[in-house]
Amino acid sequence: MTQSTQQILTHRRVWALAGPIILSNISVPLVGAVDTAVVGHLPEPDSIGAVALGALIFTFLFWGFGFLRMGTTGFIARAYGANDEQALSDTLLRVLMLATTLGLVIIALGYPLIHFALYLLDSSDNIESLASSYAMIRIWSAPATLSIYVFTGVFIGLHNMRYVFVLQLVMNSVNVLLDLLFVLVFDMGVEGVALATLIAEYLAVFLGFWLLRKPLAKAYRQLSWARLLERSAILALMKANGDIFVRTLCLVFSFGYFTAKSASMGDVILAANAILMHLQSILAYALDGFAHAAEALVGSAYGGGKQAQFKRAIKLTTIWGLVCALLISLVFWLFGGFILQWFTSIDAVLITATKYYPWTIIAPIVAIWSFQLDGIFIGTGYTREMRNAMIVSMLMYFGLLAILVPMLGNHGLFLSLTLFMILRALTLCYYYPSIVKGMDHKKSY
């Protein structure tokens, strides 16, 4: 079948998919950056470290449930593409029910989970006390956070990127405004940061329900508890993206171990590294936009056996991802001093962050390759290989930490992280020929 003009993949098409996701993604770490910045201007560095540790706890608690977003996208997209309104309605109610249930379980287990996490992180008593205060407030946001994952997955599955952007924009704008109000005006410290996030996330949940009011109303009219709680459907939902679940936990654990090692080096190092890692989070969320575009474009070409479009999708998304990475590195290089001063006015933290800042400048150019490969592997369904690659990379990363940190201190910590990003790309490249081989065996249209 001849490919029509409309089907030809263009640069504009790549940006149409990546642009809204980049804008919505980048707002997430920007909120974390504001969290750090508002407490970074308090007299002591302990507040920065406390927010960093508190946020890390919830990264572990919540990111592992990212399958609620990815799995939901798949189920909703298939139902939407098949014009199966019943399946769409059942999936929508089922995933919301699952998110709420898991959120309540997290709240119920919150106290022991938080204290066990703080025990593992092993920071100073004052930072642990502040982090505990932060965490005991944030834990109540669990049902909201997981529901937002579901809403995001639903909107992407329905091809409605605009709603993804609106949801994130409203939630994160409110979070920033409340940060400034609670910390700078009401002097609530780390508790104010946690409360701002809690309120913003529940407001986003109300917005999500409003944006989905028509599909939800139809779903409730067609509600059948027997069908909704069907065992096979529940198991299929729970098993979806199991490989991605393991991969995500390995990734989160690797970054969490970085923060834990930072904490063991003292409060000033912890605060400085928290600032630098926020900058790395910003670049990660930005570059993920092109990885998501790769998921969609490479996956659809692979599924249709369209070899030319498959190669072009990889080429265009990687080109724009690399351009974006180079631009981010340039901005970090040109405006590093201003960026760091925006985060903190504490001289010791600023001097320390400046010392290790060059690692942040090179990070985008190093990280882009593993991000793009992740998108290709997810889009083509090679998630088991992606999981295995991550496990190998993580184990090698821990080995590097054991060797380089005693030798080089905090430079060794950042060198290990940089090599970890390279290892992620190399291990995925090892499996990449399998994807190409699979593509060659598909019928070309």
HUMOFEN-V245167 format. One record per backbone hydrogen bond with DSSP energy under -1.0 kcal/mol. NH is the residue of the N-H (numbers start at 1). CO is the residue of the C=O. If there is no record, write none. Layout:
NH:CO, NH:CO
//
This chain:
8:5, 14:10, 15:11, 16:12, 17:13, 18:14, 19:15, 22:18, 23:19, 24:20, 25:21, 26:22, 28:25, 30:26, 31:27, 32:28, 33:29, 34:30, 35:31, 36:32, 37:33, 38:34, 39:35, 40:36, 42:39, 49:45, 50:46, 51:47, 52:48, 53:49, 54:50, 55:51, 56:52, 57:53, 58:54, 59:55, 60:56, 61:57, 62:58, 63:59, 65:62, 66:63, 68:65, 69:66, 70:66, 71:67, 73:69, 74:70, 75:71, 76:72, 77:73, 78:74, 79:75, 80:76, 81:77, 82:78, 83:80, 84:79, 85:83, 88:84, 89:85, 90:86, 91:87, 92:88, 93:89, 94:90, 95:91, 96:92, 97:93, 98:94, 99:95, 100:96, 101:97, 102:98, 103:99, 104:100, 105:101, 106:102, 107:103, 108:104, 109:105, 110:107, 113:109, 114:110, 115:111, 116:112, 117:113, 118:114, 119:115, 120:116, 121:117, 122:118, 128:124, 129:125, 130:126, 131:127, 132:128, 133:129, 134:130, 135:131, 136:132, 138:134, 139:135, 140:137, 141:138, 142:139, 145:141, 146:142, 147:143, 148:144, 149:145, 150:146, 151:147, 152:148, 153:149, 154:150, 155:151, 156:152, 157:153, 158:154, 159:156, 160:155, 164:160, 165:161, 166:162, 167:163, 168:164, 169:165, 170:166, 171:167, 172:168, 173:169, 174:170, 175:171, 176:172, 177:173, 178:174, 179:175, 180:176, 181:177, 182:178, 183:179, 184:180, 186:181, 188:182, 193:189, 194:190, 195:191, 196:192, 197:193, 198:194, 199:195, 200:196, 201:197, 202:198, 203:199, 204:200, 205:201, 206:202, 207:203, 208:204, 209:205, 210:206, 211:207, 212:208, 213:210, 216:212, 217:213, 218:214, 219:215, 220:216, 221:217, 222:218, 228:224, 229:225, 230:227, 234:230, 235:231, 236:232, 237:233, 238:234, 239:235, 240:236, 242:239, 245:241, 246:242, 247:243, 248:244, 249:245, 250:246, 251:247, 252:248, 253:249, 254:250, 255:251, 256:252, 257:253, 258:254, 259:255, 260:256, 261:257, 262:258, 263:259, 264:260, 265:262, 266:263, 270:266, 271:267, 272:268, 273:269, 274:270, 275:271, 276:272, 277:273, 278:274, 279:275, 280:276, 281:277, 282:278, 283:279, 284:280, 285:281, 286:282, 287:283, 288:284, 289:286, 291:287, 292:288, 293:289, 294:290, 295:291, 296:292, 297:293, 298:294, 299:295, 300:296, 301:297, 302:298, 303:299, 304:300, 305:302, 306:301, 307:305, 310:306, 311:307, 312:308, 313:309, 314:310, 315:311, 316:312, 317:313, 318:314, 319:315, 320:316, 321:317, 322:318, 323:319, 324:320, 325:321, 326:322, 327:323, 328:324, 329:325, 330:326, 331:327, 332:328, 333:329, 334:330, 335:331, 339:335, 340:336, 341:337, 342:338, 343:339, 344:340, 345:40, 350:346, 351:347, 352:348, 353:349, 354:350, 355:351, 356:352, 359:356, 360:357, 361:357, 362:358, 366:362, 367:363, 368:364, 371:367, 372:368, 373:369, 374:370, 375:371, 376:372, 377:373, 378:374, 379:375, 380:376, 382:377, 383:381, 386:382, 387:383, 388:384, 389:385, 390:386, 391:387, 392:388, 393:389, 394:390, 395:391, 396:392, 397:393, 398:394, 399:395, 400:396, 401:397, 402:398, 403:399, 404:400, 405:401, 408:404, 409:405, 411:408, 413:409, 414:410, 415:411, 416:412, 417:413, 418:414, 419:415, 420:416, 421:417, 422:418, 423:419, 424:420, 425:421, 426:422, 427:423, 428:424, 429:425, 430:426, 432:428, 434:431, 435:432, 436:432, 437:433, 438:434, 439:435, 440:436, 441:437, 442:439
//
